[in-house]
Amino acid sequence: MLLDLNRLHGPREHVERTVQPSDLGPADPDYVVAAPVELVMDVAKIGPDAFEAVGRVKTRLELACGRCLEPYDLPVDAAFELRYVPQPVAGDAETGPEEREIEADDLIVAYYSDGQLDIGDLLREQFQLALPMKPLCSAACRGLCVQCGTNLNRAQCECAPAWEDPRLAPLKSLLNRPKEN
């Protein structure tokens, strides 16, 4: 899924595409694209080799809950604003081994190569940015029993907590000591 930047009709072009999940390439281990992806963006030439893409991505991702491991849907409606510049070639000053501080502009810069913008890369990046730090099917998810693996959202298990804090063992020994008169 490439957009040929050399064939833009005018200084700004409006792009609307619906991308099927099967067209996105290899599956990501963190999520499954569960619905067609709606992409709406404006691409504008802002320099001799620079382009700006401003738009929105809408779809639905399927994630596994971090507590109970059940799949759940996450709606994605992500706005983006990216500046595309040519991919640096080996030997450029920017690709040298020296370290430099990341500036605010660096966070919105992406690269294109051979005059083509890879829409699949743009979409995958937006999906990764939309993922929560800890995916939960709900804030009240009770997770799995640590002993038998029962999903505590669906059933109650009969397991009793067996773990005791070893730091409290000296205090527990005081409870078992015979009383002195």
C-alpha positions as CSV (number, residue, x, y, z in Angstrom):
1,M,0.0,0.0,0.0
2,L,2.1,2.8,-1.3
3,L,1.1,6.4,-2.1
4,D,3.2,7.8,-5.0
5,L,4.2,11.3,-3.8
6,N,5.4,12.2,-7.3
7,R,1.9,11.9,-8.7
8,L,0.2,14.4,-6.3
9,H,-2.2,16.6,-8.2
10,G,-1.4,20.1,-7.0
11,P,0.2,21.3,-3.7
12,R,-2.4,19.4,-1.6
13,E,-4.2,16.2,-2.2
14,H,-7.1,14.7,-0.2
15,V,-6.8,10.9,0.3
16,E,-9.6,8.6,1.5
17,R,-9.0,4.9,1.7
18,T,-10.7,1.9,3.3
19,V,-8.1,-0.7,4.0
20,Q,-9.0,-4.3,4.7
21,P,-7.2,-6.0,7.7
22,S,-5.8,-8.7,5.3
23,D,-4.1,-5.9,3.3
24,L,-1.9,-4.8,6.2
25,G,0.6,-7.5,5.9
26,P,1.9,-9.7,8.7
27,A,-0.1,-9.8,12.0
28,D,1.2,-7.9,15.0
29,P,1.5,-10.0,18.2
30,D,0.0,-7.1,20.3
31,Y,-3.3,-6.8,18.5
32,V,-5.5,-8.0,15.7
33,V,-7.2,-5.5,13.3
34,A,-10.8,-6.5,13.7
35,A,-12.5,-4.1,11.3
36,P,-11.7,-2.3,8.0
37,V,-9.5,0.7,8.5
38,E,-10.8,4.1,7.4
39,L,-8.0,6.5,6.5
40,V,-8.7,10.1,5.7
41,M,-5.7,12.5,5.2
42,D,-4.5,15.5,3.4
43,V,-1.0,15.3,1.9
44,A,0.7,18.6,1.1
45,K,4.1,19.4,-0.3
46,I,5.9,21.7,2.2
47,G,9.4,21.8,0.7
48,P,11.4,20.5,-2.2
49,D,11.5,17.0,-0.7
50,A,9.2,17.4,2.3
51,F,5.6,16.5,2.7
52,E,3.0,16.9,5.4
53,A,0.3,14.3,6.1
54,V,-2.6,15.4,8.4
55,G,-5.5,13.0,8.9
56,R,-7.4,10.5,11.0
57,V,-7.4,6.7,11.3
58,K,-10.5,4.8,12.5
59,T,-10.9,1.1,13.1
60,R,-11.4,-1.5,15.9
61,L,-8.5,-3.5,17.3
62,E,-8.9,-6.8,19.2
63,L,-6.6,-7.1,22.3
64,A,-6.1,-9.7,25.0
65,C,-6.9,-8.4,28.5
66,G,-3.8,-8.1,30.7
67,R,-5.6,-9.7,33.7
68,C,-8.0,-12.3,32.4
69,L,-6.6,-12.9,28.9
70,E,-10.0,-12.7,27.3
71,P,-10.2,-10.8,23.9
72,Y,-11.9,-7.5,23.8
73,D,-12.4,-4.7,21.3
74,L,-10.6,-1.3,21.4
75,P,-12.1,1.4,19.2
76,V,-9.4,3.5,17.5
77,D,-10.0,7.1,16.3
78,A,-6.5,8.6,16.1
79,A,-5.6,11.9,14.6
80,F,-2.1,12.4,13.2
81,E,0.1,15.1,11.8
82,L,3.4,13.9,10.3
83,R,6.1,15.5,8.3
84,Y,7.7,13.1,5.7
85,V,11.3,13.6,4.5
86,P,13.4,11.3,2.3
87,Q,15.0,8.3,4.1
88,P,18.6,9.2,4.9
89,V,21.2,7.1,3.1
90,A,24.2,5.5,4.9
91,G,26.9,8.1,5.3
92,D,24.7,11.1,5.9
93,A,25.5,13.3,8.8
94,E,22.3,12.4,10.5
95,T,23.1,8.7,10.6
96,G,26.5,9.0,12.2
97,P,27.4,7.4,15.5
98,E,27.2,10.6,17.5
99,E,24.5,11.1,20.0
100,R,22.1,14.0,19.9
101,E,19.2,15.2,21.9
102,I,15.7,14.5,20.5
103,E,13.9,17.7,19.7
104,A,10.1,18.2,19.6
105,D,10.1,18.3,15.8
106,D,11.8,14.8,15.6
107,L,8.6,13.3,17.1
108,I,6.5,14.2,14.0
109,V,9.1,13.3,11.4
110,A,8.7,10.1,9.4
111,Y,10.5,8.9,6.3
112,Y,9.6,7.9,2.8
113,S,11.7,6.2,0.2
114,D,11.7,6.1,-3.6
115,G,9.2,8.9,-3.7
116,Q,6.5,6.7,-2.1
117,L,4.8,6.9,1.3
118,D,4.1,3.5,2.8
119,I,0.5,3.8,4.1
120,G,0.8,0.4,5.9
121,D,3.6,1.7,8.0
122,L,1.6,4.9,8.9
123,L,-1.4,2.8,10.0
124,R,0.7,0.3,12.1
125,E,2.4,3.2,13.8
126,Q,-1.0,4.8,14.7
127,F,-2.2,1.4,16.0
128,Q,0.8,1.1,18.3
129,L,0.3,4.6,19.6
130,A,-3.3,3.9,20.4
131,L,-2.5,0.8,22.5
132,P,-3.0,1.2,26.2
133,M,0.0,0.6,28.5
134,K,-2.0,-2.2,30.2
135,P,-4.9,-3.5,28.1
136,L,-7.9,-4.3,30.3
137,C,-11.3,-5.5,29.2
138,S,-12.8,-3.3,32.0
139,A,-11.5,-1.5,35.0
140,A,-13.2,-3.9,37.3
141,C,-11.7,-7.0,35.7
142,R,-10.8,-9.5,38.4
143,G,-8.3,-11.5,36.4
144,L,-7.4,-15.2,36.8
145,C,-7.0,-17.2,40.0
146,V,-3.2,-17.6,40.5
147,Q,-3.6,-21.2,41.7
148,C,-6.2,-22.9,39.4
149,G,-6.5,-20.4,36.5
150,T,-10.2,-19.8,36.8
151,N,-11.5,-16.6,35.2
152,L,-12.8,-14.8,38.3
153,N,-15.1,-12.6,36.1
154,R,-17.1,-15.7,35.2
155,A,-16.9,-18.0,38.2
156,Q,-15.7,-18.1,41.8
157,C,-13.1,-20.7,42.6
158,E,-12.6,-22.6,45.9
159,C,-8.9,-21.9,46.2
160,A,-7.7,-20.5,49.4
161,P,-4.7,-18.1,49.4
162,A,-1.7,-20.2,50.3
163,W,1.0,-17.5,50.2
164,E,2.0,-15.8,53.4
165,D,4.4,-12.9,53.6
166,P,7.7,-14.3,55.1
167,R,8.4,-10.9,56.7
168,L,5.5,-11.5,59.0
169,A,6.8,-14.9,60.3
170,P,8.3,-13.5,63.5
171,L,5.0,-11.9,64.4
172,K,3.1,-15.1,63.7
173,S,5.5,-17.0,66.1
174,L,4.4,-14.6,68.8
175,L,0.8,-15.7,68.4
176,N,1.7,-19.4,68.8
177,R,3.8,-18.9,72.0
178,P,2.3,-20.1,75.3
179,K,1.1,-17.4,77.6
180,E,3.2,-16.6,80.7
181,N,1.5,-16.0,84.1
